[in-house]
Amino acid sequence: MTVKTAAATALYDVPGPRTRKRHRVYGVLSTAALLALVAWVLYLLAETGQFTYTKWMPFEYVGIQKLLLRGLGNTLKAFSIAAVLSLALGGLLATGRLSDHAPVRLLSTLVVEFFRAMPLLVMIFFIFVALKAQPLPALVAGLTLYNGSVLAEVFRSGVNSVDRGQKEAAYALGLRKTQVMSYVLAPQAVRAMLPAIISQLVVALKDTSLGFLITYEEFLHAGKLIASNLDYDLPFIPVVMVISPIYIGMCMLLSGVAQWVSRWERRSPKTGAVEVAAAGPGTLLPGGAPPTGPEP
């Protein structure tokens, strides 16, 4: 038995012939049940006339296609701006929460807890109506405040998840706090934080659809205009069948990019954390900078 097989079977027994046969039966039955469910849904859609030419005719027109593409572009625009600002705000608030100064730590905690508890739709409406902001700034501001506060907790938890001995060893070598965070804690925390960061960015991408409530012409708003058209017999279901896979595809693409970054990070020697436990006096930090004394 190889080492890999031994490690793989340490927590459970290798299934025997009868168990494998039973698992194949379960797989066939599950697949049949899913196919039956899909067939039943398609039958209901056909019975209600959702596949008629009249309902699908709008997608043939160039004007409708341009409307959808413009809405998709506006969705990606809002998401891109909000994602960058959310990551920046999350890093800033996480730094505040990890600060050694009590007033900074308290203020950052209050900001994080307030915006995490505030419903996103309420924030967007408040910025749009009370502050009289344009739809795009109102949507981006709401997404940034909410997701930035959530990401702040993700960053803080990721840094705190690093073994305490790493930080103590780094301080023992004479590194400053900023060096400890930059070269020791953050690189190791990234691996733990990445899945949660991507999950929150996927949430932000889906939440851009709230923009249609404040008349921002994003993807869902474009679909709503098409679905409410009486000339095409209110093609609500066809619009959902077109828009939903695109949203799902964008989220899957974002997750795929995260997996690629994670694999690249594991392979790249430049992204590794400093092994402070094995470092000796006079060890140079990345970039050739020598460690300095601890900050007062």
C-alpha positions as CSV (number, residue, x, y, z in Angstrom):
1,M,0.0,0.0,0.0
2,T,1.4,3.4,-1.0
3,V,1.7,6.3,1.4
4,K,-1.0,8.2,-0.5
5,T,-3.4,5.2,-0.2
6,A,-2.6,4.8,3.5
7,A,-3.3,8.5,4.1
8,A,-6.5,8.4,2.1
9,T,-7.9,5.4,4.0
10,A,-6.9,6.6,7.5
11,L,-10.3,8.0,8.2
12,Y,-12.5,5.5,6.5
13,D,-12.5,1.9,5.2
14,V,-12.0,1.3,1.5
15,P,-15.4,0.3,0.1
16,G,-15.8,-3.3,-1.0
17,P,-17.4,-4.7,-4.1
18,R,-20.9,-4.7,-2.6
19,T,-20.6,-1.2,-1.3
20,R,-19.3,0.1,-4.7
21,K,-22.2,-1.6,-6.4
22,R,-24.6,0.0,-4.0
23,H,-23.1,3.4,-4.6
24,R,-23.5,2.9,-8.4
25,V,-27.1,2.1,-7.8
26,Y,-27.6,5.2,-5.7
27,G,-25.9,7.3,-8.4
28,V,-28.2,5.9,-11.1
29,L,-31.3,6.5,-9.0
30,S,-30.2,10.0,-8.1
31,T,-29.5,10.8,-11.8
32,A,-32.9,9.4,-12.8
33,A,-34.6,11.5,-10.2
34,L,-32.9,14.7,-11.3
35,L,-33.7,14.0,-15.0
36,A,-37.4,13.3,-14.0
37,L,-37.5,16.6,-12.1
38,V,-36.0,18.5,-15.1
39,A,-38.5,16.8,-17.5
40,W,-41.4,17.7,-15.2
41,V,-40.3,21.4,-15.1
42,L,-39.9,21.5,-18.9
43,Y,-43.4,19.9,-19.3
44,L,-44.9,22.6,-17.1
45,L,-43.2,25.3,-19.0
46,A,-44.4,23.9,-22.3
47,E,-48.0,23.5,-21.0
48,T,-48.0,27.2,-20.0
49,G,-46.7,28.3,-23.4
50,Q,-43.3,29.5,-22.3
51,F,-41.6,28.1,-25.4
52,T,-43.8,29.8,-27.9
53,Y,-42.1,31.9,-30.6
54,T,-43.9,35.1,-29.5
55,K,-42.2,35.0,-26.0
56,W,-38.7,34.3,-27.4
57,M,-39.0,36.7,-30.4
58,P,-37.6,39.7,-28.6
59,F,-34.1,38.2,-28.4
60,E,-33.9,38.2,-32.2
61,Y,-33.8,42.0,-32.3
62,V,-30.5,43.9,-32.2
63,G,-32.0,46.6,-30.0
64,I,-32.9,44.0,-27.3
65,Q,-29.5,42.4,-27.6
66,K,-27.8,45.8,-27.2
67,L,-30.0,46.5,-24.2
68,L,-28.9,43.3,-22.5
69,L,-25.3,43.8,-23.3
70,R,-25.4,47.4,-22.0
71,G,-27.1,46.1,-18.8
72,L,-24.4,43.4,-18.4
73,G,-21.7,46.0,-18.9
74,N,-23.2,48.3,-16.2
75,T,-23.4,45.3,-13.9
76,L,-19.8,44.5,-14.3
77,K,-18.9,48.1,-14.0
78,A,-20.7,48.5,-10.7
79,F,-19.2,45.2,-9.4
80,S,-15.7,46.0,-10.4
81,I,-15.7,49.4,-8.6
82,A,-17.4,48.0,-5.6
83,A,-15.1,45.0,-5.4
84,V,-11.9,47.2,-5.4
85,L,-13.3,49.6,-2.9
86,S,-14.6,46.8,-0.7
87,L,-11.3,45.1,-0.5
88,A,-9.6,48.5,0.3
89,L,-12.1,49.4,3.0
90,G,-12.0,45.9,4.4
91,G,-8.2,46.0,4.7
92,L,-8.4,49.5,6.3
93,L,-11.0,48.4,8.9
94,A,-9.2,45.2,9.6
95,T,-6.0,47.1,10.3
96,G,-7.9,49.3,12.6
97,R,-9.4,46.3,14.4
98,L,-6.0,44.8,14.8
99,S,-4.5,48.1,16.1
100,D,-2.8,48.3,19.4
101,H,-4.5,51.7,20.1
102,A,-7.8,51.2,21.9
103,P,-9.6,54.3,20.3
104,V,-8.7,53.2,16.8
105,R,-9.7,49.6,17.5
106,L,-13.1,50.7,19.1
107,L,-13.9,53.1,16.3
108,S,-13.2,50.4,13.6
109,T,-15.3,47.9,15.5
110,L,-18.2,50.3,15.7
111,V,-18.1,51.0,12.0
112,V,-17.8,47.3,11.1
113,E,-20.7,46.2,13.3
114,F,-22.9,49.0,12.2
115,F,-22.6,48.4,8.5
116,R,-22.7,44.7,8.9
117,A,-26.0,44.9,10.7
118,M,-27.5,47.5,8.4
119,P,-29.6,45.9,5.5
120,L,-27.9,46.6,2.2
121,L,-31.1,47.7,0.5
122,V,-31.7,50.3,3.2
123,M,-28.2,51.7,2.8
124,I,-28.7,52.0,-1.0
125,F,-32.0,53.7,-0.7
126,F,-30.7,56.1,2.0
127,I,-27.8,57.1,-0.1
128,F,-29.9,57.4,-3.2
129,V,-32.9,59.3,-1.7
130,A,-31.5,61.2,1.4
131,L,-28.1,62.1,0.0
132,K,-29.5,62.5,-3.6
133,A,-26.7,60.5,-5.2
134,Q,-26.8,59.2,-8.7
135,P,-27.8,55.5,-9.1
136,L,-24.3,54.2,-9.8
137,P,-22.6,56.0,-6.9
138,A,-25.5,55.0,-4.6
139,L,-25.3,51.3,-5.5
140,V,-21.5,51.2,-5.3
141,A,-21.4,53.0,-2.0
142,G,-23.9,50.6,-0.5
143,L,-22.1,47.6,-1.8
144,T,-18.7,49.0,-0.6
145,L,-19.9,49.8,3.0
146,Y,-21.6,46.4,3.5
147,N,-19.1,44.1,1.8
148,G,-16.1,46.1,3.1
149,S,-17.3,45.6,6.7
150,V,-17.8,41.8,6.1
151,L,-14.4,41.5,4.4
152,A,-12.8,43.4,7.4
153,E,-13.9,40.5,9.6
154,V,-12.6,38.0,7.1
155,F,-9.2,39.7,7.0
156,R,-9.0,40.0,10.8
157,S,-9.9,36.3,11.3
158,G,-7.4,35.2,8.7
159,V,-4.6,37.1,10.3
160,N,-5.6,35.8,13.8
161,S,-5.7,32.2,12.4
162,V,-1.9,32.2,11.8
163,D,0.0,30.4,14.6
164,R,0.9,32.8,17.4
165,G,4.4,31.5,17.5
166,Q,5.1,32.9,14.0
167,K,4.4,36.4,15.2
168,E,6.4,35.9,18.4
169,A,9.3,34.6,16.5
170,A,9.2,37.5,14.1
171,Y,9.3,40.0,16.9
172,A,12.1,38.1,18.5
173,L,14.1,38.6,15.3
174,G,13.6,42.4,15.7
175,L,11.0,43.0,13.0
176,R,8.7,45.9,13.3
177,K,4.9,45.4,13.4
178,T,4.4,46.4,9.8
179,Q,7.1,44.0,8.7
180,V,5.6,41.2,10.7
181,M,2.2,41.8,9.1
182,S,3.6,42.2,5.6
183,Y,6.1,39.4,5.5
184,V,4.9,36.8,8.0
185,L,1.2,37.0,8.9
186,A,-0.5,38.3,5.7
187,P,1.1,35.8,3.2
188,Q,0.1,32.9,5.4
189,A,-3.4,34.3,6.1
190,V,-4.1,34.8,2.4
191,R,-4.5,31.0,1.9
192,A,-7.1,30.8,4.6
193,M,-8.9,34.0,3.6
194,L,-9.1,33.4,-0.2
195,P,-12.3,31.2,-0.2
196,A,-14.2,33.5,2.1
197,I,-13.1,36.6,0.1
198,I,-14.3,35.1,-3.2
199,S,-17.6,34.0,-1.6
200,Q,-18.2,37.6,-0.5
201,L,-17.3,38.9,-3.9
202,V,-19.8,36.5,-5.4
203,V,-22.4,38.0,-3.0
204,A,-21.4,41.5,-4.1
205,L,-21.8,40.5,-7.8
206,K,-25.3,39.1,-7.2
207,D,-26.3,42.2,-5.0
208,T,-25.6,44.5,-8.0
209,S,-29.1,43.4,-9.1
210,L,-30.5,45.6,-6.3
211,G,-29.6,48.5,-8.6
212,F,-32.8,48.1,-10.6
213,L,-34.8,49.3,-7.6
214,I,-33.1,52.7,-7.9
215,T,-33.4,52.8,-11.7
216,Y,-29.8,51.9,-12.3
217,E,-29.7,50.3,-15.8
218,E,-27.9,47.1,-14.9
219,F,-28.6,43.5,-16.2
220,L,-31.7,42.8,-14.2
221,H,-33.2,46.2,-15.0
222,A,-32.7,45.4,-18.7
223,G,-34.4,42.0,-18.2
224,K,-37.3,43.7,-16.4
225,L,-37.9,46.0,-19.3
226,I,-38.1,43.1,-21.7
227,A,-40.2,40.9,-19.4
228,S,-42.8,43.7,-18.9
229,N,-43.3,44.2,-22.6
230,L,-47.0,43.4,-23.6
231,D,-46.1,43.2,-27.3
232,Y,-44.2,39.9,-26.6
233,D,-46.9,38.5,-24.3
234,L,-44.9,39.3,-21.1
235,P,-41.9,37.0,-21.6
236,F,-41.0,36.8,-17.9
237,I,-39.9,33.1,-17.9
238,P,-37.8,33.4,-21.1
239,V,-36.0,36.4,-19.6
240,V,-35.3,34.5,-16.4
241,M,-34.0,31.5,-18.5
242,V,-31.6,33.9,-20.3
243,I,-30.4,36.0,-17.4
244,S,-30.0,33.3,-14.8
245,P,-27.4,31.2,-16.6
246,I,-25.3,34.4,-17.3
247,Y,-25.3,35.3,-13.6
248,I,-24.4,31.7,-12.6
249,G,-21.7,31.7,-15.3
250,M,-20.2,35.0,-14.0
251,C,-20.1,33.6,-10.4
252,M,-18.5,30.3,-11.6
253,L,-15.9,32.3,-13.6
254,L,-15.1,34.3,-10.5
255,S,-14.7,31.1,-8.4
256,G,-12.5,29.6,-11.2
257,V,-10.3,32.7,-11.2
258,A,-9.9,32.3,-7.4
259,Q,-8.9,28.7,-7.7
260,W,-6.4,29.6,-10.4
261,V,-4.9,32.3,-8.1
262,S,-4.8,29.8,-5.2
263,R,-2.9,27.3,-7.3
264,W,-0.5,29.9,-8.6
265,E,0.1,31.2,-5.1
266,R,1.0,27.7,-3.9
267,R,3.5,27.2,-6.8
268,S,5.0,30.6,-6.7
269,P,8.0,31.0,-4.3
270,K,7.5,34.7,-4.3
271,T,4.2,34.5,-2.4
272,G,5.5,32.3,0.4
273,A,5.7,33.7,4.0
274,V,9.0,34.3,5.7
275,E,10.0,31.2,7.6
276,V,10.9,33.1,10.8
277,A,11.3,29.9,12.8
278,A,14.3,28.9,10.7
279,A,15.8,32.4,10.3
280,G,18.9,33.4,12.1
281,P,20.3,36.8,13.2
282,G,20.9,39.1,10.3
283,T,18.4,37.4,8.0
284,L,17.4,39.6,5.1
285,L,13.7,40.1,4.4
286,P,12.2,40.0,0.9
287,G,13.8,42.7,-1.2
288,G,17.0,42.7,0.8
289,A,15.7,44.8,3.7
290,P,17.3,43.8,7.0
291,P,15.1,43.5,10.1
292,T,15.1,46.5,12.4
293,G,14.2,46.9,16.0
294,P,10.7,46.7,17.3
295,E,8.5,49.7,17.3
296,P,8.1,51.5,20.6
